[in-house]
Structure formats: structure tokens, C-alpha cells
Amino acid sequence: MRRFLGRRRTWPDGFGLLHVYLVPDLDRDRDLARLVDDCGRIMSGYDFIPPMAPHWIHATVAPVMGVPSATVDAAVRAEFASRLRAALSGVPAFTLTAGSPLAGASTVALDLDGDLPGQPLHTVYTLTRKVIGELFGPGALEYEAMPGHLTLAYASGAGDSGDVQSALRTRVRPSHAPMTVGEVHVVDVVQHRDPVTYYSWTVIDRIPLRAPERAIIGG
């Protein structure tokens, strides 16, 4: 495992980018909150992969690349949210499975399902990227956020990812939890580097997904 923030990943001070996020509700999804806490306890035993605060955990649907958020005025932000609201108006709320935890080259994350074509996360991803491309141009689509994941920690230095993965695999049980998705967040994101790397955000808008249809029982 190597330090997450190299030259290309380090943002200038004061720099921000607009993103569309899925933000887990850990007060509602208590099994997911327990899974996050269990992973955090494991990672706290290693000095090179400090866990971020749970309230900054998110799944990136898509960023608006190449357009510093400071250059996006209120009218364009409102237009972005309005177009996204229209694009997602027919998408019903859904539930994903988060987990198992994965220790990668420079992060620890919970894998998310639902990201194959025709599945709900992929549908939200595709519709969101269409809106971003139409409003901000093709250069704004340079980042590929799939496969879906919830990042729990960014490596602050070098270490053995295999050791971390082994600990997560053998000591975190259960290793999966449901994540309810009822809305997407349009956010203005900034990067924090020391002592823990994480991304914080200001909410621009919350876009609700359509309530799922209830089955009618009887006749």
C-alpha cells in the first residue's frame, strides 16, 4: 500500500470541485454503521491507513472534472441541480449491499453492488454523467467512478495491504450490510490532507429518488 496523495491527486489550497455523491445515512442503516465502525477499529491498528470520520464517508457517482467550483456561479449550480432532478425523476429509491471491505493500493473501501448496466447504481451514474457532459462539456467526464465503492480510508504512507486485507477478512463479521439510497447529493467538495486525508463538502442540493411502488395485496 502506498500514500494516496501523490502529485496528481493533491489539490491546491482553496481548490474545490462539484460532485454528485451518495451519502449513507448511518443513523438509519445501523448495520452499515456497525460495519464502518468495525473496519475503523481494524484500520486504527495501522499507522499508515487512518480511518476518516464516518460522516464524511460517501460513494462518488461522478465529479465535474476540470471546472473549479469557485468558477461555477449560483445560476449554473441551480441549473445543474435542476437538470439532474429531471434526469433522475423516474429512478426509484433502491438498496445496495456494501461490503466486503477491500484493502487496495492506496485505500480501504467497501465494495458496492448495483453497478452493472441495467442495475440501479449504474443507472444513476449514467444519467448523472449525461447531465454533466451536456452542461459542462466532455472534459468534465474524465474521471471514472465505477465500480461503486464507499471509501473508508486513504493511505497516509507505505504499508502492507495484504496484512490489512487479512485482518479485515478474518475479523470483520458480518462483512456486508445494506445501504439505502433515497436521494443523491450535489456537493461542493474540498480536500483535507493532514493528519488524515479526507474530503468534506457543502451541500448544494439533495435530489430525491422516486418512492418505490408498493405491491398491492388482494383484489
C-alpha positions as CSV (number, residue, x, y, z in Angstrom):
1,M,0.0,0.0,0.0
2,R,1.3,3.5,-0.9
3,R,0.4,7.0,0.1
4,F,-2.8,8.1,-1.6
5,L,-1.8,11.7,-2.2
6,G,0.8,11.9,-4.9
7,R,1.4,15.0,-7.0
8,R,-1.5,14.4,-9.4
9,R,-4.0,13.7,-6.6
10,T,-3.1,16.7,-4.3
11,W,-5.4,19.7,-4.8
12,P,-4.2,23.2,-4.4
13,D,-5.2,25.0,-1.2
14,G,-8.7,26.5,-1.6
15,F,-9.5,24.4,-4.6
16,G,-12.8,22.6,-4.9
17,L,-14.8,20.5,-7.4
18,L,-18.5,19.9,-7.8
19,H,-19.5,16.2,-7.3
20,V,-22.6,14.1,-7.2
21,Y,-22.4,11.7,-4.2
22,L,-24.4,9.0,-2.5
23,V,-24.2,9.8,1.2
24,P,-25.1,6.9,3.6
25,D,-27.5,7.6,6.4
26,L,-25.7,5.8,9.2
27,D,-28.4,6.7,11.7
28,R,-30.9,4.8,9.6
29,D,-28.7,2.0,8.3
30,R,-27.4,0.7,11.6
31,D,-25.9,-2.5,10.2
32,L,-23.8,-0.3,7.8
33,A,-22.8,1.9,10.7
34,R,-21.6,-1.1,12.6
35,L,-19.7,-2.4,9.6
36,V,-18.0,1.0,9.2
37,D,-17.1,1.1,12.9
38,D,-15.7,-2.5,12.8
39,C,-13.5,-1.6,9.8
40,G,-12.4,1.5,11.6
41,R,-11.2,-0.4,14.6
42,I,-9.1,-2.7,12.4
43,M,-7.5,0.2,10.5
44,S,-6.7,2.1,13.7
45,G,-4.2,-0.6,14.4
46,Y,-2.1,0.6,11.4
47,D,-0.3,3.9,11.3
48,F,-0.5,4.2,7.5
49,I,-4.3,3.9,6.9
50,P,-6.1,6.1,9.4
51,P,-9.9,5.9,9.0
52,M,-11.8,9.1,8.2
53,A,-14.7,10.3,10.4
54,P,-17.8,8.4,9.4
55,H,-19.8,11.5,8.5
56,W,-17.5,12.1,5.5
57,I,-17.9,8.6,4.0
58,H,-19.5,8.7,0.6
59,A,-19.8,7.0,-2.7
60,T,-18.8,9.1,-5.7
61,V,-21.3,9.0,-8.6
62,A,-19.4,11.5,-10.7
63,P,-17.3,14.6,-10.3
64,V,-17.3,17.6,-12.6
65,M,-13.7,17.5,-13.7
66,G,-11.7,20.4,-14.9
67,V,-14.1,23.1,-13.6
68,P,-13.0,24.6,-10.3
69,S,-16.1,25.0,-8.2
70,A,-15.2,28.7,-7.5
71,T,-15.8,29.4,-11.2
72,V,-19.4,27.9,-11.1
73,D,-21.8,30.6,-10.2
74,A,-25.2,30.2,-8.4
75,A,-27.2,30.2,-11.6
76,V,-25.2,27.3,-13.1
77,R,-25.3,25.4,-9.8
78,A,-29.1,25.7,-9.8
79,E,-29.3,24.6,-13.4
80,F,-27.1,21.6,-12.7
81,A,-29.4,20.5,-9.8
82,S,-32.5,21.2,-11.9
83,R,-31.3,19.1,-14.8
84,L,-30.2,16.3,-12.5
85,R,-33.6,16.3,-10.7
86,A,-35.3,15.9,-14.1
87,A,-33.0,13.2,-15.3
88,L,-33.4,11.1,-12.1
89,S,-37.1,11.7,-11.6
90,G,-38.1,8.3,-12.9
91,V,-35.5,6.4,-10.9
92,P,-36.9,4.6,-7.8
93,A,-35.1,4.5,-4.5
94,F,-33.0,1.4,-4.0
95,T,-30.9,-0.6,-1.6
96,L,-27.3,-1.6,-2.3
97,T,-25.1,-4.1,-0.5
98,A,-22.0,-2.6,1.0
99,G,-19.0,-4.9,1.5
100,S,-16.9,-6.8,1.7
101,P,-14.1,-4.4,2.8
102,L,-11.2,-4.2,0.4
103,A,-7.7,-3.0,1.0
104,G,-6.3,-1.7,-2.3
105,A,-3.2,0.1,-3.5
106,S,-3.9,3.2,-1.5
107,T,-7.4,3.0,0.1
108,V,-9.7,0.8,2.1
109,A,-13.2,0.7,0.8
110,L,-16.5,-1.1,1.0
111,D,-17.4,-2.6,-2.4
112,L,-20.9,-1.7,-3.6
113,D,-23.1,-3.8,-5.9
114,G,-25.7,-2.5,-8.3
115,D,-23.1,-1.0,-10.7
116,L,-23.6,-3.3,-13.7
117,P,-25.6,-2.0,-16.8
118,G,-29.3,-2.0,-16.0
119,Q,-28.7,-2.0,-12.2
120,P,-29.7,1.0,-10.1
121,L,-26.3,2.5,-9.2
122,H,-25.2,2.2,-12.9
123,T,-28.4,3.9,-14.0
124,V,-27.9,6.8,-11.6
125,Y,-24.2,7.0,-12.8
126,T,-25.1,7.0,-16.5
127,L,-27.9,9.6,-16.2
128,T,-25.7,11.9,-14.0
129,R,-22.8,11.7,-16.4
130,K,-25.1,12.6,-19.3
131,V,-26.2,15.8,-17.4
132,I,-22.6,16.7,-16.6
133,G,-21.4,16.2,-20.2
134,E,-24.3,18.3,-21.6
135,L,-23.8,21.2,-19.1
136,F,-20.1,21.3,-18.6
137,G,-18.7,19.6,-21.7
138,P,-16.9,16.3,-22.4
139,G,-13.8,17.3,-20.5
140,A,-15.8,17.2,-17.3
141,L,-16.3,13.4,-17.7
142,E,-12.6,12.4,-17.4
143,Y,-12.9,10.6,-14.1
144,E,-14.4,7.1,-14.0
145,A,-16.1,6.4,-10.6
146,M,-17.2,2.8,-11.2
147,P,-17.0,0.2,-9.8
148,G,-19.1,1.6,-7.0
149,H,-17.5,1.8,-3.5
150,L,-17.5,3.6,-0.2
151,T,-14.0,4.7,0.7
152,L,-13.3,4.4,4.4
153,A,-9.6,5.5,4.5
154,Y,-6.9,6.9,2.3
155,A,-3.3,5.7,3.0
156,S,-1.0,8.2,4.6
157,G,2.1,6.2,3.9
158,A,3.5,2.9,2.8
159,G,2.3,-0.4,4.4
160,D,1.3,-4.0,3.7
161,S,-2.1,-4.0,2.1
162,G,-2.2,-7.8,2.4
163,D,-1.9,-7.6,6.1
164,V,-4.7,-5.1,6.3
165,Q,-6.9,-7.2,4.0
166,S,-6.3,-10.3,6.0
167,A,-7.3,-8.6,9.2
168,L,-10.4,-7.2,7.6
169,R,-11.4,-10.5,6.1
170,T,-10.9,-12.6,9.3
171,R,-12.0,-10.1,12.0
172,V,-14.9,-8.1,10.4
173,R,-18.1,-10.2,10.7
174,P,-20.6,-9.7,9.2
175,S,-18.7,-8.1,6.3
176,H,-21.8,-6.9,4.4
177,A,-24.6,-4.5,5.2
178,P,-27.5,-2.9,3.3
179,M,-27.2,0.8,2.2
180,T,-30.5,2.6,1.5
181,V,-30.3,5.1,-1.4
182,G,-33.3,7.5,-1.4
183,E,-31.5,10.6,-2.7
184,V,-28.3,11.9,-4.4
185,H,-26.4,14.9,-3.2
186,V,-25.0,17.6,-5.4
187,V,-22.0,18.9,-3.4
188,D,-19.0,21.3,-3.5
189,V,-16.0,19.3,-2.3
190,V,-12.7,20.3,-0.8
191,Q,-9.7,18.1,0.1
192,H,-8.1,17.8,3.5
193,R,-4.6,16.3,3.8
194,D,-3.1,16.2,7.3
195,P,-3.1,14.3,9.5
196,V,-5.9,12.3,8.0
197,T,-6.8,12.5,4.3
198,Y,-10.5,13.0,3.6
199,Y,-12.9,15.1,1.5
200,S,-15.5,17.3,3.0
201,W,-18.4,19.1,1.2
202,T,-21.1,21.7,1.3
203,V,-24.4,20.5,0.0
204,I,-25.8,22.4,-3.0
205,D,-28.9,20.3,-3.4
206,R,-30.4,16.9,-2.5
207,I,-32.2,15.2,-5.3
208,P,-34.8,12.7,-4.1
209,L,-35.4,9.5,-6.0
210,R,-38.9,8.2,-6.7
211,A,-40.6,6.3,-3.9
212,P,-40.6,2.6,-4.8
213,E,-44.0,1.2,-5.8
214,R,-45.7,-0.8,-3.1
215,A,-47.1,-4.2,-4.0
216,I,-50.9,-4.4,-3.9
217,I,-52.1,-7.4,-2.0
218,G,-55.6,-8.8,-2.6
219,G,-58.1,-8.0,-5.2
